[in-house]
Amino acid sequence: MGRIVRRAKWFVLAAWLALAVVGTVLASGLGDVQRDDAAAYLPRGYESSAVAQLAEPDPKYPEAETAIVVYSRDGSELTDADRAVVADGRAVAAAVSVEGVGGPRRTEVSDDGRAAMFAVAIQPSEAGDDTVDTGIAALRAAVHRNLPGGLQVQVAGEAALDVDNSGGDVDTALMLTSMVIVAILLLLTYRSPVLWLVPLLAALIAVMTARGAAYGLAKAGLAVTDLSSAILIVLVFGAATDYALLLLNRYREELTRHLDRHEAMAEALRRTTPAILASAATVVAGLLCLLVADLAGLRGLGPVAAAGVVVAMLAMLTLLPALLVCAGRWLLWPRIPTPGRPRGADRHRLWAAIGRTVVRRPCWYALLVTAGLGAAVFGLTGLHISADPLDKVPPTAESVTGQHVLAKHFPQGVSAPLTVVLPKDADQIAVAAAQRAAVSAPHVANAEPSTPLDGRLTLAVEMSVPPYSDQARTVIKDLRAGLADGALVGGSPAVQLDYKQAALDDTERIVPLVLLAVAVILGLLLRSLVAPLVLMTANVLSFAAALGLATLIFTHVMGFGGVAADLFVYIFVFLIALGVDYTIFLMERVREERRRRMPNTVAVRRGLTSTGGVITAAGLVLAGTFAALGQIPDVTVAEVGIAVAVGVLIDTLFVRSLLVPAIVTLLGDRTWWPGTRSRRQQQTQR
């Protein structure tokens, strides 16, 4: 096999360089084919989805978004001078000369006299550029001037929420942040001025190739969203670096046994490829389970992220070995391993000590870690599932403050009305009948005819309850039951509440599929029925603990409100699939030691000693790359990054290092049932 490595290295390098060029060219157009329209996120089979698609029949020609300029004075009514400022602000808003910004509507004053508002429509351009961002920035610059003391103004509404929830071109920032995190951790791991560049370069080529593949999937009709693009970057960086660390660790070990670096690489590949293939297969299987989701954005993420993991795996099994053997041993300077000069018996001193301690007192460590994870699970008591889009925006954003002012001084549903689309054959008599039926429903404040959608007459219905609450869901159910057949109830509150229900339904379908897929792969890899059950149980407990700790961070550190319902699916898939990775690396090494006829306890100790350092480094890299998502203004994406980072650290430092070795030691040979040799055979072979 060493001859194959020697002959193929330059061809492999040339092929990947060509892929990198093509991928970079294609990735440059990814932003043009990404979907950020309503249809890219909405669930299938819901009335709100049908209404949204009527309102937005072509993603290239989106409907106008509304910005609401709200003035308020806490503790007292607006003065005559304040009302004059509001009138001037409306005039200034009318004079904003930004393409797509329409004229302001009439000014409305709240019943308590403490707030006033007017709405401005902003039409996104057909080119999909930053029209809304520019329009909101211009409005804010215009209305914030010349305010008297005590008078406050905010630009809120759906347009402002969308702007405050996006960070512009976040992909570039994510890529740079991920590269810096990976570079620092590789430097700390290898303490080499050159070696860290090689896996970083290979990971970067993998990311660009994966983004090119995402472009191809988008052109083929798959919904590739901003969320998919962001997760793809950190996932490929993290997974590629994990695989690189595993291969590099074994390559350095084999260099102490082989004079020819090609032979050393061939042996390293032979030893690590099964674990890397199983790891990638686990993640890919978990991600492809997302294809059963009703949520289009979640469904589209599965193939995109799975393709990224496959690219990362192929790059680390082909490109990285080619780079390493083309360069030679000098890359590992100043600690160059050579035959006759082993790296030193103390290179695993820490993990050797941990291994001895765990196998000596397995029951104590199993109970201690389990108790700690169980305590972390109690953090879930503070978790609140929310359908309110305000909870997806940073709590300090101006649009969030403005929405709170609107909710305080105006009817609850004024900023988020429902849209009732009447049947195709409805006439004005039907409109009047639907209007009477709507206003007679509990918790409906007003219902007025609105702009037709796709030739169908509509009503705008304002609720007197918080528009994203459980009470609002009851109102929507009553309207859907009380209106004529063929009528559709949609609008932002209906979309968000239907999205919440669809996400919970998706969770019920996806979670068992992911558990089954991962368990099957583990069973095939480890040739055991017991080991997969043990590992899956440990990882499910780790997931719950990570979500509990993350909830405390969301609530008490970040100041976030409720979490989106689809947060569970994202975190579960990534933590179960990625968390099992580290256990796969450990258990594959333990199984290798078992094949050398080592007793189970010795195999566990040696496996932990050999893999402890590299798996810890890999976990820190993966946690760091996912933590980079925390810089994105979209709160849900930031929460996914934070929760996955917390979970990976728990898996790396506690579950894989202490809990799994302790349980495997306690179970002994039963861990490998039905492939266990009898105790008498083992005793005879010792």
Secondary structure as UniProt FT lines:
FT   HELIX           2..27
FT   TURN            28..29
FT   HELIX           30..33
FT   HELIX           38..40
FT   TURN            44..45
FT   HELIX           47..55
FT   TURN            59..60
FT   STRAND          65..72
FT   TURN            74..75
FT   HELIX           80..94
FT   TURN            99..100
FT   STRAND          101..104
FT   STRAND          108..109
FT   TURN            111..112
FT   STRAND          115..122
FT   TURN            126..127
FT   HELIX           131..143
FT   TURN            149..150
FT   STRAND          152..156
FT   HELIX           157..164
FT   HELIX           170..190
FT   TURN            193..196
FT   HELIX           197..219
FT   TURN            220..221
FT   HELIX           226..255
FT   TURN            256..257
FT   HELIX           261..288
FT   HELIX           289..292
FT   HELIX           296..314
FT   HELIX           315..319
FT   HELIX           320..327
FT   HELIX           329..332
FT   TURN            333..334
FT   TURN            339..340
FT   HELIX           345..348
FT   HELIX           349..360
FT   HELIX           362..377
FT   HELIX           378..382
FT   HELIX           389..392
FT   TURN            395..396
FT   HELIX           398..409
FT   TURN            412..415
FT   STRAND          418..421
FT   TURN            424..425
FT   HELIX           428..439
FT   TURN            442..443
FT   STRAND          444..453
FT   TURN            454..455
FT   STRAND          456..463
FT   TURN            467..468
FT   HELIX           470..482
FT   TURN            485..486
FT   STRAND          488..490
FT   HELIX           492..526
FT   HELIX           530..552
FT   HELIX           553..557
FT   TURN            565..566
FT   HELIX           567..595
FT   TURN            596..597
FT   HELIX           600..627
FT   HELIX           628..631
FT   HELIX           635..650
FT   HELIX           651..659
FT   HELIX           660..667
FT   HELIX           668..672
FT   TURN            673..674
FT   HELIX           679..685
//
